[in-house]
Structures are given as C-alpha cells and as structure tokens.
Amino acid sequence: MAKIGTTMIETQSLTRSQDREDIRDFRHHVTAKGRSPKTLRTYGQAAEALALFLSERGMPDLENAKREHVEDYIASMWEKGNKPATVRNRYAGLCALFKWMQISDIRRDNPMERITPPTVPEQVQPDYTLDQIRILLDSIPTKTLLDLRDRAIVALLIDTGLRCQELCDINIEDIDRDARRIHIRAGKGGKGRLVGYSHDSAMVVNRYIRKRGGWDMHDPKEPLLAGRDGAAMSPNSVRLTMLRRFETAGLEFHGTHGFRRGWGQAYLDAGGDPMDLKQLAGWSSLTMLNRYVKRTAQERALRNVDQFSPMTRVTAQTTK
C-alpha cells in the first residue's frame, strides 16, 4: 500500500491504469469465489502494494513483472520491518493474483511458482481460561437487555468456538432450540456447518430472547444478536462491546478470537477428540488442528503420567 499519509486517490494515481484495471477485475474474481471481506481486503492490498512498488521503481507492470521483481518487493517488506505474518499474507495474496492472471490468459507464466513462501515462526496466541470466563460473566449484570445480550455473546463464543463474523450472521431461523444446534450458513470460505451449544448456554440465550419479547415474537430473518437499533451486530461492535466488558471485569482483552482459541483448548483439555474439534471448528485442513494439539500435547501427556507409570504397575504387583 501507499506510504503513511498517502490517500487512496494518490495511491491510484501512482499506479498504472492497466494495473488498476487488472486489480479491479481480480477483486471481482475474489468476490465471486465467495471469499470473506477480510480475504478480499488482504488480497486487494497485496496486489495494490506490488503495483505501486513496481510503478515507483520503473519496473514492468503486473502483466509483465518477473520473478525477480516480485522477490525485490518481498525483500523490501522485510527491510521495512514488516511482521512475518504480514509478509505471509501479502505472499498469499500475490499467489492468488498471479494464478488468476494465468488462468484468465492475462499471463502465460506465474512468477510466484519458484518463490519460496516466507517462513513464519509459530507464536502462541493468547486465549481465555475458564476461570477468566467465570470472572467476566460474574461482572456482567442480568438487568438490562444489553446486559443479557452481552452474556449471550460470551456464552456462545466460548461454548461453540464461532468466529465473530459467524456469530453476527446468525438469524433467529438458524437456531434449532430443541436440538441445541446452530446452522452456520456461510463460514470461512463460504462453507456451512452445524455447531452445538450446551444447556447452560441455552438458558443464557433464552433469557436474552425473552427480554426481547420471546422467540415467537420475532421474524425468523431477524438477527439473533441485535444492537440498540435492532440491526445485526457487526464484528467491530462485538469487539468494542467485549473490550468494555473485559475492562470492567479487570481482565486483559485478547480480541474476540481469543474465545475461539480458549474453546479449542478447553475442548482438548477435557479429552475431546481432535478430529471432532476439526469438524466443529470448520477447518478444511489439519494445519490449525495441529497447532491446537501441539500446544496442549505436553500438558495432556503429563496428566497421564500416573495412569501409564511403569513404577505404579510395579508397586501394584508387589503389594498383591
């Protein structure tokens, strides 16, 4: 993207018209594929940043850039001190861009094919422990409609592992109250799935809906979680709401995704099957599952020391 202080209009004026046209068509392609707004934004930023880099240095445009030009751009990101995750995201966006250009017959080759993906060190991202969730819930009153709504947000996030956008997209008709199931119609990558929630979460959600007038008083298309104006909450409004609630509770806020990580850890800690977790979380690959399993592996192994201890079995035999 442009340097800090540079407007989008100025950025467009610094890139070439053909690049702007290609990026616009690429954005349409990503949208048509059903990718999330976040993915669309990430991929678009990657394409725009490379186009600006090439233009500023008098290099070929996107349709004619070579591998060495893209490598120069990636190297410049490292030199500027970009975080590894940022470089990785830009790399992924450029892979998608040039693959689209190739299948669309805009380019005959793909300069990304021989560029090694950037290495991103694994980092343990913070989550919320069950004790922290108890403190958070204890700090939220049960008097007003917004209090009950916010308690429902906490309960559903920690009990289902839903992504924040998925939570905001839930309508009344998506809830199967008898089976305690939620139909996620379009998760990450446009994939739908079913998630379940406990009796305890059901009680929290039911109390909130009763305060709103009851389940039968709402149109099936209405959002489950609504703002003051009755419209569906956005991920940002949920984030800001939770930030205030965490501050009131005296807890550090690690973002709404911390609930999802806490849910995954708690599921494995309780002995849940990793492959069931993959299904419930909506992960298409084993990459994310392996991160969760690896993080809890040592603790789970240590808890089994007594059960599988050779010395315990020796002692049991000698005392018979």
C-alpha positions as CSV (number, residue, x, y, z in Angstrom):
1,M,0.0,0.0,0.0
2,A,0.9,3.6,-0.1
3,K,3.2,5.3,2.5
4,I,1.6,6.6,5.7
5,G,-0.2,9.8,4.9
6,T,-0.8,8.9,1.2
7,T,-4.5,8.8,0.3
8,M,-6.2,6.1,-1.7
9,I,-6.7,8.5,-4.6
10,E,-3.0,9.4,-4.5
11,T,-2.1,5.7,-4.5
12,Q,-4.3,5.1,-7.6
13,S,-2.6,8.0,-9.4
14,L,0.8,6.4,-8.7
15,T,-0.1,3.1,-10.2
16,R,-0.6,2.4,-13.9
17,S,-4.0,2.3,-15.5
18,Q,-3.6,-1.3,-16.7
19,D,-2.7,-2.4,-13.2
20,R,-5.7,-0.7,-11.7
21,E,-7.9,-2.4,-14.3
22,D,-6.4,-5.8,-13.5
23,I,-6.7,-5.3,-9.8
24,R,-10.4,-4.3,-10.2
25,D,-11.1,-7.5,-12.2
26,F,-9.1,-9.5,-9.6
27,R,-11.3,-8.2,-6.8
28,H,-14.4,-9.2,-8.7
29,H,-12.9,-12.7,-9.1
30,V,-12.2,-13.0,-5.4
31,T,-15.7,-11.7,-4.5
32,A,-17.3,-14.2,-7.0
33,K,-15.4,-17.0,-5.3
34,G,-17.3,-16.2,-2.1
35,R,-14.2,-15.2,-0.2
36,S,-14.7,-13.3,3.1
37,P,-14.5,-9.5,3.1
38,K,-11.2,-9.8,5.1
39,T,-9.7,-12.1,2.4
40,L,-10.8,-9.7,-0.3
41,R,-9.2,-6.8,1.5
42,T,-6.0,-8.7,2.1
43,Y,-5.6,-9.9,-1.4
44,G,-6.5,-6.4,-2.8
45,Q,-3.9,-4.7,-0.6
46,A,-1.3,-7.2,-1.7
47,A,-2.0,-6.5,-5.4
48,E,-2.1,-2.8,-4.9
49,A,1.1,-2.7,-2.9
50,L,3.0,-4.6,-5.5
51,A,1.7,-2.5,-8.4
52,L,2.7,0.6,-6.5
53,F,6.2,-0.8,-5.8
54,L,6.7,-1.7,-9.5
55,S,5.5,1.7,-10.7
56,E,7.6,3.7,-8.3
57,R,10.8,1.9,-9.4
58,G,10.1,1.9,-13.1
59,M,9.7,-1.9,-13.2
60,P,7.3,-3.8,-15.6
61,D,3.6,-3.8,-14.7
62,L,1.7,-6.7,-13.2
63,E,1.1,-8.4,-16.5
64,N,4.9,-8.4,-17.3
65,A,6.6,-8.5,-13.9
66,K,9.2,-11.3,-13.5
67,R,10.1,-13.4,-10.5
68,E,13.0,-11.1,-9.6
69,H,10.7,-8.1,-9.4
70,V,8.3,-9.8,-7.0
71,E,11.3,-11.0,-5.0
72,D,12.6,-7.4,-4.7
73,Y,9.2,-6.4,-3.4
74,I,9.1,-9.1,-0.8
75,A,12.6,-8.3,0.2
76,S,11.6,-4.6,0.6
77,M,8.9,-5.7,3.1
78,W,11.5,-7.4,5.3
79,E,13.8,-4.4,5.1
80,K,11.0,-2.1,6.2
81,G,10.5,-4.3,9.3
82,N,7.1,-5.8,8.4
83,K,5.9,-8.6,10.6
84,P,6.3,-12.2,9.3
85,A,2.5,-12.7,9.3
86,T,2.1,-9.5,7.1
87,V,4.7,-10.8,4.6
88,R,3.0,-14.2,4.5
89,N,-0.4,-12.6,3.9
90,R,1.0,-10.5,1.1
91,Y,2.7,-13.6,-0.4
92,A,-0.7,-15.5,-0.3
93,G,-2.5,-12.5,-2.0
94,L,0.1,-12.4,-4.8
95,C,-0.1,-16.2,-5.3
96,A,-3.9,-15.7,-5.8
97,L,-3.4,-12.7,-8.1
98,F,-0.9,-14.3,-10.5
99,K,-2.8,-17.6,-10.5
100,W,-5.9,-15.7,-11.6
101,M,-4.0,-13.8,-14.2
102,Q,-2.6,-17.1,-15.6
103,I,-6.0,-18.9,-15.8
104,S,-7.5,-15.8,-17.3
105,D,-5.0,-15.8,-20.1
106,I,-3.6,-12.4,-18.9
107,R,-0.2,-14.0,-18.3
108,R,1.3,-17.2,-19.7
109,D,3.5,-17.8,-16.7
110,N,3.3,-17.4,-12.9
111,P,6.2,-15.6,-11.3
112,M,5.2,-17.0,-7.8
113,E,5.8,-20.6,-8.7
114,R,9.6,-20.6,-7.8
115,I,9.4,-18.1,-5.0
116,T,9.8,-19.8,-1.6
117,P,7.0,-19.0,0.9
118,P,8.1,-16.8,3.7
119,T,8.8,-18.6,7.0
120,V,6.6,-17.5,9.8
121,P,7.6,-18.6,13.3
122,E,4.9,-20.2,15.4
123,Q,3.7,-18.0,18.1
124,V,1.4,-19.0,21.0
125,Q,-1.6,-16.7,20.7
126,P,-3.4,-15.8,23.9
127,D,-6.8,-17.2,24.8
128,Y,-9.2,-17.1,27.7
129,T,-9.2,-19.6,30.5
130,L,-12.4,-20.9,32.0
131,D,-11.6,-19.0,35.3
132,Q,-11.4,-15.8,33.3
133,I,-14.7,-16.5,31.6
134,R,-16.3,-17.0,35.1
135,I,-14.9,-13.7,36.2
136,L,-16.2,-12.0,33.1
137,L,-19.7,-13.4,33.4
138,D,-19.8,-12.5,37.1
139,S,-19.1,-8.9,36.2
140,I,-22.0,-8.6,33.7
141,P,-25.3,-7.8,35.4
142,T,-28.6,-9.5,34.4
143,K,-30.8,-6.5,34.5
144,T,-31.0,-4.8,31.1
145,L,-31.5,-6.2,27.6
146,L,-27.9,-5.3,26.6
147,D,-26.6,-7.0,29.7
148,L,-28.4,-10.2,28.8
149,R,-27.3,-9.9,25.2
150,D,-23.6,-9.5,26.2
151,R,-23.9,-12.5,28.4
152,A,-25.3,-14.5,25.5
153,I,-22.3,-13.3,23.3
154,V,-19.8,-14.6,25.9
155,A,-21.7,-17.9,26.3
156,L,-22.0,-18.6,22.6
157,L,-18.4,-17.6,21.7
158,I,-16.8,-19.8,24.5
159,D,-19.2,-22.7,24.0
160,T,-19.2,-23.0,20.2
161,G,-15.9,-21.6,19.0
162,L,-17.7,-19.5,16.5
163,R,-15.8,-16.9,14.6
164,C,-17.1,-13.4,15.3
165,Q,-18.5,-12.9,11.8
166,E,-20.3,-16.2,12.0
167,L,-21.8,-15.1,15.3
168,C,-23.0,-11.9,13.9
169,D,-24.6,-13.6,10.8
170,I,-26.9,-15.9,12.9
171,N,-30.6,-15.2,12.4
172,I,-33.4,-16.5,14.6
173,E,-34.3,-19.1,12.0
174,D,-30.8,-20.6,12.3
175,I,-31.4,-21.8,15.8
176,D,-32.7,-25.3,16.5
177,R,-33.8,-24.8,20.1
178,D,-34.8,-28.4,20.7
179,A,-31.6,-30.0,19.4
180,R,-29.5,-27.0,20.6
181,R,-27.9,-26.6,17.2
182,I,-26.9,-23.5,15.2
183,H,-26.8,-23.6,11.4
184,I,-23.8,-21.6,10.2
185,R,-24.8,-20.9,6.6
186,A,-21.6,-19.3,5.4
187,G,-18.5,-19.8,7.5
188,K,-14.9,-19.0,6.4
189,G,-14.5,-19.8,2.7
190,G,-18.3,-19.9,2.3
191,K,-18.6,-23.3,3.9
192,G,-21.6,-24.1,6.1
193,R,-21.8,-26.3,9.1
194,L,-23.7,-27.1,12.3
195,V,-22.4,-26.3,15.8
196,G,-23.9,-27.3,19.1
197,Y,-24.3,-25.5,22.4
198,S,-24.9,-26.6,25.9
199,H,-28.0,-26.4,28.1
200,D,-26.2,-23.7,30.1
201,S,-25.7,-21.6,27.1
202,A,-29.3,-22.2,26.0
203,M,-30.5,-20.8,29.3
204,V,-28.4,-17.7,28.8
205,V,-29.7,-17.2,25.2
206,N,-33.3,-17.9,26.1
207,R,-33.2,-15.3,28.9
208,Y,-32.0,-12.7,26.5
209,I,-34.6,-13.5,23.9
210,R,-37.4,-13.5,26.5
211,K,-36.3,-10.0,27.4
212,R,-36.7,-9.1,23.7
213,G,-40.2,-10.3,23.8
214,G,-39.8,-14.1,23.2
215,W,-38.9,-16.4,20.4
216,D,-42.3,-16.3,18.7
217,M,-42.4,-12.5,18.6
218,H,-39.6,-12.3,16.1
219,D,-39.4,-12.7,12.4
220,P,-37.2,-15.7,11.5
221,K,-35.0,-13.5,9.4
222,E,-34.2,-11.2,12.4
223,P,-30.6,-11.3,13.8
224,L,-30.1,-13.3,17.0
225,L,-27.8,-10.6,18.4
226,A,-29.0,-7.1,17.8
227,G,-27.8,-3.6,18.6
228,R,-29.8,-0.8,20.1
229,D,-31.4,-0.1,16.7
230,G,-32.4,-3.7,16.2
231,A,-29.9,-4.3,13.4
232,A,-27.5,-7.2,13.4
233,M,-24.2,-6.5,15.3
234,S,-21.0,-6.2,13.3
235,P,-17.7,-7.9,14.3
236,N,-16.4,-4.5,15.3
237,S,-19.4,-3.7,17.5
238,V,-18.9,-7.1,19.2
239,R,-15.2,-6.4,19.7
240,L,-15.8,-3.0,21.2
241,T,-18.6,-4.4,23.4
242,M,-16.3,-7.1,24.7
243,L,-13.5,-4.7,25.2
244,R,-15.6,-2.6,27.6
245,R,-16.8,-5.7,29.4
246,F,-13.3,-7.0,29.9
247,E,-12.1,-3.7,31.2
248,T,-15.0,-3.6,33.7
249,A,-14.0,-7.1,34.8
250,G,-10.4,-6.1,35.2
251,L,-9.2,-8.6,32.6
252,E,-6.9,-8.2,29.6
253,F,-8.7,-8.3,26.3
254,H,-7.1,-10.5,23.6
255,G,-9.7,-10.0,20.9
256,T,-12.8,-11.9,20.1
257,H,-10.8,-14.7,18.5
258,G,-9.4,-15.5,22.0
259,F,-12.7,-17.1,22.8
260,R,-12.3,-19.5,19.8
261,R,-8.8,-20.4,21.0
262,G,-10.0,-20.8,24.5
263,W,-12.8,-23.1,23.4
264,G,-10.4,-25.2,21.4
265,Q,-8.0,-25.6,24.2
266,A,-10.8,-26.4,26.7
267,Y,-12.2,-29.0,24.3
268,L,-8.9,-30.9,24.1
269,D,-8.2,-30.5,27.8
270,A,-11.5,-32.2,28.6
271,G,-10.5,-35.2,26.4
272,G,-12.3,-34.2,23.2
273,D,-11.4,-36.0,20.0
274,P,-9.1,-33.7,17.8
275,M,-10.9,-34.8,14.6
276,D,-14.2,-33.9,16.2
277,L,-12.7,-30.5,17.0
278,K,-11.7,-30.0,13.4
279,Q,-15.3,-30.7,12.3
280,L,-16.8,-28.4,14.8
281,A,-14.4,-25.6,14.1
282,G,-14.9,-25.7,10.4
283,W,-11.3,-26.2,9.5
284,S,-10.7,-27.6,6.0
285,S,-7.2,-28.8,6.7
286,L,-5.2,-30.2,9.6
287,T,-2.9,-27.2,9.9
288,M,-4.9,-25.3,12.5
289,L,-5.8,-28.5,14.3
290,N,-2.1,-29.4,14.6
291,R,-1.4,-26.1,16.2
292,Y,-4.0,-26.7,18.9
293,V,-3.0,-30.3,19.5
294,K,0.7,-29.4,19.7
295,R,0.1,-26.6,22.2
296,T,-1.8,-28.9,24.6
297,A,0.3,-32.1,24.0
298,Q,2.8,-31.7,26.8
299,E,0.1,-30.9,29.4
300,R,-2.1,-33.7,28.3
301,A,0.9,-36.1,28.4
302,L,1.9,-35.0,31.9
303,R,-1.6,-35.6,33.2
304,N,-1.3,-39.2,32.1
305,V,1.9,-39.9,33.9
306,D,0.3,-41.8,36.8
307,Q,-2.0,-43.8,34.6
308,F,0.8,-45.1,32.5
309,S,3.6,-45.1,35.0
310,P,5.7,-48.3,35.0
311,M,6.6,-47.8,38.7
312,T,2.9,-47.7,39.5
313,R,2.4,-51.0,37.9
314,V,5.5,-52.5,39.6
315,T,4.2,-51.3,43.0
316,A,0.7,-52.7,42.3
317,Q,2.2,-56.1,41.6
318,T,4.4,-56.2,44.8
319,T,1.5,-55.2,47.1
320,K,-0.7,-58.1,45.9
